[in-house]
Amino acid sequence: MASIAAVLGFVFAVQPVWSTSAQMQAEREANTSNSIAPAAPSQTLASVTWEEAVAGYMASYDDEPILHELAAFEGVEAKEFFKLRQGALMAPTEPNDVVGSVKLYFIPGHDLFFFRLENFDVPVGPGYRIALSKARAPRHAKDIRANGYRFLASMDRFQGSRNIPINPDTVTSSDDRPTLYRSLVIWNAEYDVVIATATLN
């Protein structure tokens, strides 16, 4: 219970614009319930094309950037965090319309891993999922499914900097450690569209 409270406190500290604890709890529960990826999402026959889905989504999406800071956590200064992996976000095909970096941090004394997407800008679209993949640089959704992945969070802000803490209760063995994954991916599972990948070195 203490670890959950700590993660909540960290997210709140780095995103003070969240308005209510209820909103914060709702996001926390959504991320916790999906923190370990289930079997591959079922494929449904979409009634519209991907291009049509993007056009419809762009008519009403929130274009405000997300602005998480890299801040101290329960007495541990940000400069004391261990940076374990990093990589650059790239589009899977040319032209590259994606920018930003991804870093995996570990907070000593709290057994807390978190990913930071920094100064990112990705194309706007619906139904994005952020996940870890065991493929090094998956260009197609079939590569993500075939190699195994772990869901981290949904995405509905497409610019800025964002911290994604991993619930410590889901890292119960060495097999669960995020360092075992080779890339971070942003994709739409329904349409099997890969938006961006970052190989983690």
C-alpha positions as CSV (number, residue, x, y, z in Angstrom):
1,M,0.0,0.0,0.0
2,A,2.9,2.3,0.8
3,S,4.4,1.8,-2.6
4,I,1.1,2.7,-4.3
5,A,0.9,5.9,-2.2
6,A,4.4,6.7,-3.1
7,V,3.8,6.3,-6.9
8,L,0.7,8.5,-6.6
9,G,2.7,11.1,-4.7
10,F,5.4,11.1,-7.4
11,V,2.9,11.5,-10.2
12,F,1.2,14.3,-8.4
13,A,4.5,16.1,-7.7
14,V,5.6,16.1,-11.3
15,Q,2.1,17.0,-12.7
16,P,0.7,19.7,-10.4
17,V,-1.9,20.7,-13.0
18,W,-3.9,17.6,-12.3
19,S,-7.0,19.2,-10.6
20,T,-8.4,16.5,-8.2
21,S,-7.2,13.5,-6.3
22,A,-10.2,11.6,-7.9
23,Q,-8.9,12.3,-11.3
24,M,-5.4,11.2,-10.2
25,Q,-6.8,8.0,-8.7
26,A,-8.7,7.2,-11.9
27,E,-5.6,7.4,-14.0
28,R,-3.6,5.4,-11.4
29,E,-6.3,2.6,-11.4
30,A,-6.4,2.5,-15.2
31,N,-2.6,2.2,-15.4
32,T,-2.5,-0.5,-12.7
33,S,-5.2,-2.6,-14.2
34,N,-3.3,-2.7,-17.5
35,S,0.3,-2.7,-16.1
36,I,1.0,-6.2,-17.3
37,A,0.0,-6.7,-20.9
38,P,-2.7,-9.3,-21.4
39,A,-2.9,-11.5,-24.5
40,A,-2.7,-9.6,-27.8
41,P,-5.7,-7.3,-28.2
42,S,-8.4,-8.9,-30.4
43,Q,-8.6,-7.5,-33.9
44,T,-11.9,-6.0,-35.0
45,L,-12.8,-5.0,-38.5
46,A,-12.7,-1.2,-38.3
47,S,-15.7,0.5,-39.9
48,V,-13.5,3.4,-41.1
49,T,-10.0,3.6,-42.5
50,W,-7.1,4.8,-40.3
51,E,-6.9,8.1,-42.2
52,E,-10.6,8.6,-41.5
53,A,-10.2,7.8,-37.8
54,V,-7.4,10.3,-37.5
55,A,-9.3,13.0,-39.3
56,G,-12.4,12.4,-37.0
57,Y,-10.2,12.4,-33.9
58,M,-8.4,15.7,-34.8
59,A,-11.7,17.5,-34.9
60,S,-12.0,17.3,-31.1
61,Y,-8.7,16.3,-29.5
62,D,-7.0,18.3,-26.7
63,D,-4.0,20.0,-28.2
64,E,-2.4,21.1,-24.9
65,P,1.0,19.7,-24.3
66,I,1.7,17.5,-21.2
67,L,4.3,19.1,-19.0
68,H,5.7,16.7,-16.3
69,E,8.8,17.8,-14.6
70,L,11.7,15.7,-13.4
71,A,11.4,16.4,-9.7
72,A,12.6,15.1,-6.3
73,F,10.8,12.0,-4.9
74,E,10.4,11.6,-1.2
75,G,13.7,13.2,-0.4
76,V,15.6,11.7,-3.3
77,E,16.8,14.5,-5.6
78,A,16.4,14.0,-9.4
79,K,20.2,14.1,-9.8
80,E,20.4,10.9,-7.7
81,F,18.0,8.9,-9.9
82,F,19.8,6.1,-11.8
83,K,19.4,6.4,-15.6
84,L,19.4,2.8,-16.8
85,R,18.4,3.0,-20.5
86,Q,17.7,5.7,-23.1
87,G,16.8,6.0,-26.7
88,A,15.5,8.4,-29.4
89,L,11.9,8.3,-30.6
90,M,11.7,7.6,-34.3
91,A,8.9,6.9,-36.8
92,P,9.0,3.4,-38.2
93,T,9.1,4.6,-41.7
94,E,10.3,7.7,-43.6
95,P,9.7,10.6,-43.5
96,N,10.4,10.8,-39.7
97,D,7.7,13.0,-38.2
98,V,8.5,12.1,-34.6
99,V,10.9,13.7,-32.2
100,G,11.8,13.2,-28.5
101,S,13.8,10.9,-26.2
102,V,12.9,8.1,-23.8
103,K,14.8,7.4,-20.6
104,L,14.3,4.7,-18.0
105,Y,15.1,5.8,-14.4
106,F,15.3,3.9,-11.1
107,I,14.8,5.7,-7.8
108,P,17.1,4.2,-5.2
109,G,15.6,3.3,-1.8
110,H,12.1,3.1,-3.3
111,D,12.4,0.3,-5.8
112,L,10.6,2.5,-8.3
113,F,11.2,2.4,-12.1
114,F,9.7,5.1,-14.3
115,F,10.0,6.0,-18.0
116,R,10.3,9.6,-19.0
117,L,9.3,10.7,-22.5
118,E,11.1,14.0,-23.0
119,N,10.4,16.9,-25.4
120,F,8.4,14.5,-27.6
121,D,6.2,15.4,-30.5
122,V,4.2,12.6,-32.3
123,P,1.5,12.7,-35.0
124,V,-2.0,13.1,-33.5
125,G,-4.2,10.1,-33.6
126,P,-6.8,8.0,-31.6
127,G,-6.3,5.0,-29.4
128,Y,-2.6,5.2,-28.8
129,R,-0.9,2.8,-26.4
130,I,2.5,3.2,-24.9
131,A,4.2,-0.2,-24.3
132,L,7.5,-1.9,-23.8
133,S,8.5,-4.4,-26.5
134,K,11.0,-7.2,-26.5
135,A,11.7,-6.5,-30.2
136,R,14.6,-4.1,-30.7
137,A,13.0,-1.7,-33.2
138,P,9.6,-3.0,-34.3
139,R,8.3,-1.4,-37.5
140,H,5.1,-3.4,-37.7
141,A,2.5,-4.3,-35.1
142,K,3.0,-8.0,-35.8
143,D,6.6,-7.6,-34.5
144,I,5.3,-6.2,-31.2
145,R,2.8,-9.1,-30.8
146,A,5.2,-11.8,-31.8
147,N,8.0,-10.8,-29.5
148,G,6.0,-9.9,-26.4
149,Y,5.2,-6.6,-24.9
150,R,4.1,-4.9,-21.7
151,F,1.4,-2.2,-21.6
152,L,2.5,1.1,-19.8
153,A,-0.2,3.7,-20.4
154,S,-2.6,5.1,-22.9
155,M,-1.7,8.4,-24.7
156,D,-3.9,11.3,-25.5
157,R,-1.4,14.2,-25.3
158,F,1.0,14.3,-28.2
159,Q,3.6,16.9,-27.3
160,G,5.6,17.7,-24.2
161,S,7.4,15.7,-21.4
162,R,5.8,12.8,-19.5
163,N,6.7,10.6,-16.6
164,I,5.3,7.0,-16.5
165,P,5.9,5.3,-13.2
166,I,5.7,1.5,-13.1
167,N,3.7,0.1,-10.2
168,P,6.3,-1.6,-7.9
169,D,3.7,-4.3,-7.1
170,T,3.9,-5.5,-10.7
171,V,7.7,-6.0,-10.6
172,T,7.7,-9.1,-8.5
173,S,10.6,-11.0,-10.1
174,S,13.6,-10.5,-12.3
175,D,11.5,-11.5,-15.3
176,D,9.3,-8.4,-14.7
177,R,12.1,-5.8,-14.8
178,P,11.6,-3.2,-17.5
179,T,15.3,-3.5,-18.3
180,L,14.6,-6.8,-20.1
181,Y,12.6,-5.0,-22.8
182,R,14.5,-3.7,-25.9
183,S,12.3,-0.8,-27.0
184,L,9.4,1.5,-26.1
185,V,6.6,1.7,-28.7
186,I,3.6,3.9,-29.3
187,W,1.0,2.2,-31.4
188,N,-2.7,1.8,-32.2
189,A,-3.6,-1.9,-31.5
190,E,-7.0,-1.8,-33.3
191,Y,-5.5,-0.6,-36.6
192,D,-2.1,-2.2,-36.0
193,V,-0.4,1.1,-36.8
194,V,3.0,1.8,-35.2
195,I,3.5,5.5,-34.6
196,A,6.9,5.6,-33.0
197,T,9.6,3.4,-31.5
198,A,12.7,4.1,-29.3
199,T,15.4,1.4,-29.1
200,L,16.6,1.4,-25.4
201,N,20.4,1.2,-25.0
